[in-house]
Amino acid sequence: SNNELVRTQTLVKSAIIQVDATPFKQWYQKHYNVELGAKNAPEVAPKPEEIQGSNHVKRKIKERLQKRKLDAHLAEQFA
């Protein structure tokens, strides 16, 4: 029976699953220019002078940083 669930890849009640967060972390870093879950560095928004790219990209990231708010539960998962 257990092999049947593995073969068909069926989720059942109280099943423990693991989701890879790498695509989300990459998107978040590219979108907000902030790295999630950095071991040695606290989560600090970069200064506009530190952002690389054209002026248009700098303005977009600066606006996104003002609206950015990461949920506490999500931040806890990446810590």
Secondary structure per residue as TSV (DSSP state, phi and psi in degrees):
chain	resnum	aa	ss	phi	psi
A	1	S	-	360.0	-43.3
A	2	N	H	-64.0	-39.9
A	3	N	H	-64.8	-32.6
A	4	E	H	-63.9	-41.8
A	5	L	H	-66.8	-37.1
A	6	V	H	-68.1	-41.9
A	7	R	H	-65.4	-41.6
A	8	T	H	-88.7	-5.2
A	9	Q	T	53.7	51.6
A	10	T	-	-96.0	132.5
A	11	L	-	-86.4	137.9
A	12	V	-	-125.2	170.8
A	13	K	T	-58.5	143.0
A	14	S	T	56.7	27.8
A	15	A	-	-80.9	141.8
A	16	I	-	-96.1	122.2
A	17	I	-	-121.0	159.3
A	18	Q	-	-127.7	130.2
A	19	V	-	-114.5	132.5
A	20	D	-	-78.6	122.5
A	21	A	-	-94.0	3.2
A	22	T	H	-59.1	-44.9
A	23	P	H	-61.1	-38.5
A	24	F	H	-67.1	-42.1
A	25	K	H	-62.4	-40.3
A	26	Q	H	-66.0	-42.8
A	27	W	H	-63.7	-44.0
A	28	Y	H	-62.3	-43.0
A	29	Q	H	-65.6	-40.4
A	30	K	H	-70.9	-37.9
A	31	H	H	-75.7	-42.6
A	32	Y	H	-108.9	-8.0
A	33	N	S	60.5	35.9
A	34	V	-	-130.2	130.2
A	35	E	-	-89.1	127.9
A	36	L	T	-85.8	140.6
A	37	G	T	70.6	27.4
A	38	A	-	-68.3	128.3
A	39	K	S	-68.2	-46.4
A	40	N	S	-99.2	-9.5
A	41	A	S	-118.4	134.9
A	42	P	-	-70.1	160.2
A	43	E	-	-76.4	98.9
A	44	V	-	-124.5	133.9
A	45	A	-	-69.5	136.9
A	46	P	-	-69.6	151.3
A	47	K	-	-75.0	151.1
A	48	P	T	-57.3	-28.3
A	49	E	T	-70.5	-25.9
A	50	E	T	-82.6	-15.8
A	51	I	-	-75.1	128.2
A	52	Q	-	-93.4	147.8
A	53	G	S	129.4	-173.0
A	54	S	-	-74.1	169.9
A	55	N	H	-61.9	-35.2
A	56	H	H	-62.7	-44.4
A	57	V	H	-64.9	-41.5
A	58	K	H	-61.6	-41.7
A	59	R	H	-65.3	-43.1
A	60	K	H	-61.7	-45.9
A	61	I	H	-67.9	-37.6
A	62	K	H	-62.0	-42.5
A	63	E	H	-66.1	-39.9
A	64	R	H	-66.0	-37.5
A	65	L	H	-64.8	-32.3
A	66	Q	H	-68.5	-32.5
A	67	K	H	-93.2	-6.9
A	68	R	-	-72.3	130.6
A	69	K	-	-147.6	114.7
A	70	L	-	-94.0	130.2
A	71	D	-	-60.9	142.3
A	72	A	H	-61.6	-38.2
A	73	H	H	-66.8	-36.9
A	74	L	H	-70.1	-41.2
A	75	A	H	-62.9	-36.3
A	76	E	H	-64.5	-36.1
A	77	Q	H	-67.2	-32.3
A	78	F	H	-88.6	-12.1
A	79	A	-	-76.1	360.0
